[in-house]
Amino acid sequence: MATRAVKMSSEESPGGSGFELGKKVTGSIESTREFLHDVRVEMKQVTWPSREDVMSTTAVVIVTVAFFGVFLAIVEKIAQLGLDWLLKYFHA
């Protein structure tokens, strides 16, 4: 099998020319601006919750987390006592 070496001209360089890089950077800046404009338009269409809605749902979340925290602490304590009893019963 023979290997051929091919000389590449500056226009065919793997990195591309400076002009192409400039187009890519300009294109990415333009696409970023377009994206940010689209984001602003979409955010204006969002129906935001009222302060009362946010406060009430936050209160529900806090109460629920507190309830389940206490519930799981009780379940864990009962499981610990049951396991301790089982280990004492079968070990001794």
One Martini backbone bead per residue (centre of mass of N, CA, C, O) as a GRO file, in nm:
protein
   92
    1MET     BB    1   0.096   0.037   0.024
    2ALA     BB    2   0.050   0.367  -0.066
    3THR     BB    3   0.166   0.695   0.005
    4ARG     BB    4   0.027   1.017  -0.031
    5ALA     BB    5   0.136   1.339  -0.089
    6VAL     BB    6  -0.044   1.644  -0.035
    7LYS     BB    7  -0.062   1.961  -0.142
    8MET     BB    8  -0.183   2.244   0.017
    9SER     BB    9  -0.347   2.511  -0.002
   10SER     BB   10  -0.451   2.789   0.168
   11GLU     BB   11  -0.762   2.738   0.094
   12GLU     BB   12  -0.737   2.417   0.206
   13SER     BB   13  -0.716   2.449   0.488
   14PRO     BB   14  -0.834   2.310   0.779
   15GLY     BB   15  -0.890   2.596   0.930
   16GLY     BB   16  -0.918   2.805   0.736
   17SER     BB   17  -0.993   3.112   0.676
   18GLY     BB   18  -1.037   3.427   0.796
   19PHE     BB   19  -1.305   3.483   0.651
   20GLU     BB   20  -1.463   3.240   0.759
   21LEU     BB   21  -1.433   3.315   1.055
   22GLY     BB   22  -1.581   3.585   1.037
   23LYS     BB   23  -1.852   3.459   0.950
   24LYS     BB   24  -1.891   3.285   1.200
   25VAL     BB   25  -1.889   3.510   1.411
   26THR     BB   26  -2.112   3.682   1.289
   27GLY     BB   27  -2.324   3.456   1.289
   28SER     BB   28  -2.322   3.411   1.599
   29ILE     BB   29  -2.409   3.694   1.676
   30GLU     BB   30  -2.674   3.699   1.518
   31SER     BB   31  -2.796   3.445   1.651
   32THR     BB   32  -2.789   3.557   1.938
   33ARG     BB   33  -2.972   3.798   1.892
   34GLU     BB   34  -3.214   3.636   1.792
   35PHE     BB   35  -3.249   3.466   2.043
   36LEU     BB   36  -3.294   3.702   2.246
   37HIS     BB   37  -3.541   3.812   2.104
   38ASP     BB   38  -3.713   3.553   2.130
   39VAL     BB   39  -3.709   3.546   2.436
   40ARG     BB   40  -3.855   3.812   2.487
   41VAL     BB   41  -4.115   3.740   2.339
   42GLU     BB   42  -4.185   3.487   2.510
   43MET     BB   43  -4.181   3.625   2.796
   44LYS     BB   44  -4.433   3.809   2.729
   45GLN     BB   45  -4.632   3.542   2.703
   46VAL     BB   46  -4.618   3.486   2.989
   47THR     BB   47  -4.792   3.354   3.266
   48TRP     BB   48  -4.779   3.493   3.564
   49PRO     BB   49  -4.789   3.462   3.884
   50SER     BB   50  -4.907   3.561   4.160
   51ARG     BB   51  -4.822   3.636   4.474
   52GLU     BB   52  -5.037   3.457   4.611
   53ASP     BB   53  -4.967   3.196   4.463
   54VAL     BB   54  -4.675   3.175   4.558
   55MET     BB   55  -4.729   3.179   4.864
   56SER     BB   56  -4.919   2.931   4.880
   57THR     BB   57  -4.729   2.717   4.746
   58THR     BB   58  -4.497   2.757   4.944
   59ALA     BB   59  -4.652   2.672   5.196
   60VAL     BB   60  -4.718   2.387   5.102
   61VAL     BB   61  -4.427   2.291   5.073
   62ILE     BB   62  -4.331   2.339   5.364
   63VAL     BB   63  -4.543   2.162   5.506
   64THR     BB   64  -4.480   1.897   5.355
   65VAL     BB   65  -4.183   1.872   5.436
   66ALA     BB   66  -4.231   1.871   5.740
   67PHE     BB   67  -4.414   1.627   5.756
   68PHE     BB   68  -4.218   1.418   5.619
   69GLY     BB   69  -3.989   1.458   5.818
   70VAL     BB   70  -4.140   1.357   6.069
   71PHE     BB   71  -4.240   1.089   5.960
   72LEU     BB   72  -3.954   0.967   5.892
   73ALA     BB   73  -3.843   0.988   6.179
   74ILE     BB   74  -4.045   0.793   6.306
   75VAL     BB   75  -3.992   0.550   6.125
   76GLU     BB   76  -3.691   0.527   6.193
   77LYS     BB   77  -3.724   0.481   6.497
   78ILE     BB   78  -3.895   0.224   6.476
   79ALA     BB   79  -3.688   0.062   6.311
   80GLN     BB   80  -3.462   0.079   6.518
   81LEU     BB   81  -3.609  -0.058   6.753
   82GLY     BB   82  -3.674  -0.322   6.602
   83LEU     BB   83  -3.380  -0.402   6.537
   84ASP     BB   84  -3.275  -0.405   6.823
   85TRP     BB   85  -3.466  -0.626   6.924
   86LEU     BB   86  -3.380  -0.848   6.721
   87LEU     BB   87  -3.078  -0.855   6.800
   88LYS     BB   88  -3.126  -0.930   7.097
   89TYR     BB   89  -3.300  -1.188   7.059
   90PHE     BB   90  -3.086  -1.351   6.860
   91HIS     BB   91  -2.809  -1.306   7.017
   92ALA     BB   92  -2.877  -1.400   7.330
   0.00000   0.00000   0.00000
